Amino acid sequence: MAKNDKGMVTGDPVMYQVPAPAGGVQMETFIPWTLVKRGVRRQVITPIDAPEHFLKEAVVERSARKQVKVSPSIRALGLAHYWQRLLDEGKFRSLTEIAAAEGMDRGQVTRTARLVRLAPEIVETCLSDGRGGPNLEQLTRICLAFNWVDQSSQKQLKTTL
């Protein structure tokens, strides 16, 4: 390791207790790594004696992660379903509370939360490639019908599907 590897953080073993249905077995997972600050970036360094297949796996995973592009519409769909779950579990009582907690405008939170009502076909087109479905602005600006059949036949969405 170079001399400029200051402020190193070394990965320590992590212990997990598996619940009783699995026999209450205690498992230990250890992946050797060191987090090094290089300028403004941080880099994970594995030891030289790490297995070669581990290094190849890390390269493949890193390249796969770079290829995945999360579109704003997919992110908004995820947020909408997350917020709905928070409301269902009673952690928040209203979208106004969620907006305050997220530090967002109440109107933007309301428009995004309406995406929970989207028809499955529309959600599928958004998730399939990201290019074939409606974009985020179209999804949040139009008045969505409550019925999924009516949503699919809406003129604003039909032109994009």
Secondary structure, 3 states (H helix, E strand, C coil): CCCCCCCCEECCCEEEECCHHHCCCEEEECCCCEEEEECCEEEEECCCCCCHHHHHHHHHHHHHHHHCCCCHHHHHHHHHHHHHHHHHHCCCCCHHHHHHHHCCCHHHHHHHHHHHHCCHHHHHHHHHCCCCCCCHHHHHHCCCCCCHHHHHCCHHHHCCC
